């Protein structure tokens, strides 16, 4: 099952909280108490978000966190990557020629092409969702995000004849 961890949940909650604060910094304790989150895990998540420049950290007595850029510029893909690492549909999905393959059958794999198409679509989908969309609907309202992704290309499962190959090339 494709699933993200609580780190991503907490990152989204914290970032939506910060998106609602434009003029001040906010402490990890404040976010944790407001949303009933474990402060120690939240602090680790905020550290990862800070290292990815999604949030800015200010030290000191009046320190805390604020967004590192506008909420409309922070994608769901960037958030997930910051706390979970790169999203992979399957282990070999992001394999590039010349990389050390994560799979022994990568050169003869019958689903390599379709899986790479799905990986690109998944990445495009996650890049199409921005924090401002999530934060705008984080107050318990029903969410109706307008996310558009291009349709999946046709995946050929049987050999094409010459005429079909010419049409596909155009």
C-alpha positions as CSV (number, residue, x, y, z in Angstrom):
1,X,0.0,0.0,0.0
2,X,1.2,3.5,-0.9
3,X,1.2,5.4,2.4
4,X,3.0,8.3,3.9
5,X,4.1,8.4,7.6
6,X,3.0,10.7,10.4
7,X,6.0,12.9,9.7
8,X,4.2,14.0,6.5
9,X,0.9,14.4,8.5
10,X,2.7,16.6,11.0
11,X,4.5,18.6,8.4
12,X,1.3,19.4,6.6
13,X,-0.4,20.4,9.9
14,X,2.6,22.6,10.9
15,X,2.9,24.2,7.5
16,X,-0.8,25.0,7.3
17,X,-0.6,26.5,10.8
18,X,2.4,28.6,9.7
19,X,0.6,29.7,6.5
20,X,-2.1,31.3,8.6
21,X,0.5,33.4,10.4
22,X,2.0,36.1,8.2
23,X,3.4,38.6,10.7
24,X,5.1,36.5,13.4
25,X,7.1,33.4,14.1
26,X,5.6,30.5,15.9
27,X,7.2,28.0,18.3
28,X,7.1,24.2,17.9
29,X,5.5,24.1,21.3
30,X,2.7,26.4,20.2
31,X,2.0,24.3,17.1
32,X,2.2,21.0,19.1
33,X,-0.2,22.3,21.8
34,X,-2.6,23.8,19.4
35,X,-2.9,20.6,17.3
36,X,-2.2,18.0,20.1
37,X,1.0,16.7,18.4
38,X,4.0,15.2,20.1
39,X,6.5,18.1,20.4
40,X,9.7,16.0,20.0
41,X,8.5,14.5,16.7
42,X,7.2,17.9,15.5
43,X,10.6,19.5,16.2
44,X,12.3,16.8,14.0
45,X,9.8,17.5,11.2
46,X,10.4,21.2,11.5
47,X,14.1,20.7,11.4
48,X,13.8,18.7,8.1
49,X,11.5,21.4,6.7
50,X,14.1,24.0,7.7
51,X,16.9,22.1,6.0
52,X,14.9,22.1,2.8
53,X,14.2,25.8,3.1
54,X,10.5,25.3,3.4
55,X,10.5,27.0,6.8
56,X,12.9,29.5,8.4
57,X,14.0,29.0,11.9
58,X,14.9,31.8,14.2
59,X,16.8,31.0,17.4
60,X,16.5,32.8,20.7
61,X,13.9,33.9,23.2
62,X,11.7,35.4,20.5
63,X,12.6,32.6,18.1
64,X,10.4,30.2,16.2
65,X,9.4,29.2,12.7
66,X,7.8,30.9,9.7
67,X,7.3,29.8,6.1
68,X,10.5,30.0,4.1
69,X,8.6,31.1,1.0
70,X,5.1,31.9,-0.1
71,X,2.6,29.1,0.5
72,X,1.7,29.2,-3.2
73,X,5.3,28.2,-3.9
74,X,5.5,25.2,-1.6
75,X,4.4,22.0,-3.3
76,X,3.2,18.8,-1.8
77,X,6.0,17.1,-3.6
78,X,8.6,19.3,-1.9
79,X,7.0,18.7,1.5
80,X,7.0,15.0,1.1
81,X,10.5,15.0,-0.2
82,X,11.7,17.1,2.8
83,X,10.4,14.7,5.4
84,X,10.2,11.3,3.7
85,X,12.7,11.5,0.8
86,X,11.8,11.1,-2.9
87,X,8.4,9.6,-3.7
88,X,8.8,6.3,-5.6
89,X,5.9,4.4,-7.0
90,X,8.2,1.3,-7.0
91,X,11.9,1.1,-6.2
92,X,13.1,1.3,-9.9
93,X,10.7,4.1,-10.9
94,X,13.3,6.8,-10.7
95,X,16.1,4.7,-12.1
96,X,18.1,6.5,-14.8
97,X,20.4,4.8,-17.3
98,X,23.9,4.6,-15.8
99,X,22.5,4.4,-12.2
100,X,23.1,1.3,-10.1
101,X,19.8,-0.5,-10.6
102,X,17.7,-1.3,-7.5
103,X,16.3,-4.4,-9.3
104,X,18.0,-7.4,-10.9
105,X,15.6,-7.5,-13.9
106,X,15.5,-3.8,-14.8
107,X,16.9,-4.4,-18.3
108,X,14.3,-7.0,-19.2
109,X,11.4,-5.8,-17.0
110,X,8.1,-5.8,-19.0
111,X,6.5,-3.1,-16.9
112,X,9.4,-0.7,-16.7
113,X,8.0,1.7,-19.2
114,X,4.5,1.9,-17.8
115,X,5.8,2.2,-14.2
116,X,8.0,5.1,-15.3
117,X,5.0,6.8,-16.8
118,X,3.0,6.3,-13.6
119,X,6.0,7.7,-11.6
120,X,6.1,10.9,-13.8
121,X,2.3,11.3,-13.4
122,X,2.5,10.9,-9.6
123,X,5.3,13.5,-9.5
124,X,3.3,15.9,-11.6
125,X,0.2,15.4,-9.5
126,X,2.1,16.1,-6.3
127,X,3.8,19.1,-7.9
128,X,0.3,20.4,-8.8
129,X,-0.8,20.7,-5.2
130,X,0.5,23.7,-3.3
131,X,0.4,24.6,0.4
132,X,-1.9,27.6,-0.1
133,X,-4.6,25.3,-1.5
134,X,-4.3,23.0,1.6
135,X,-4.1,25.8,4.1
136,X,-7.1,27.6,2.6
137,X,-9.2,24.5,3.4
138,X,-7.6,23.4,6.6
139,X,-10.4,24.7,8.8
140,X,-12.6,21.7,8.5
141,X,-14.3,22.7,5.2
142,X,-14.9,20.1,2.5
143,X,-12.0,20.3,0.2
144,X,-12.5,20.6,-3.6
145,X,-9.1,21.2,-5.0
146,X,-8.9,21.8,-8.8
147,X,-5.8,19.8,-9.7
148,X,-5.2,19.1,-13.3
149,X,-2.8,16.6,-14.7
150,X,-2.3,15.6,-18.3
151,X,-3.9,12.2,-19.3
152,X,-1.7,9.2,-19.1
153,X,-0.1,8.3,-22.5
154,X,-1.3,5.1,-24.1
155,X,0.6,2.1,-22.9
156,X,1.1,-0.4,-25.6
157,X,0.8,-4.0,-24.5
158,X,1.1,-5.8,-27.8
159,X,3.3,-5.1,-30.8
160,X,2.2,-2.4,-33.2
161,X,2.2,-2.8,-37.0
162,X,4.0,-0.3,-39.2
163,X,1.0,2.0,-39.6
164,X,0.4,2.2,-35.9
165,X,4.1,2.9,-35.3
166,X,4.0,5.8,-37.8
167,X,0.8,7.3,-36.1
168,X,2.4,6.9,-32.7
169,X,5.5,8.7,-33.8
170,X,3.5,11.8,-35.0
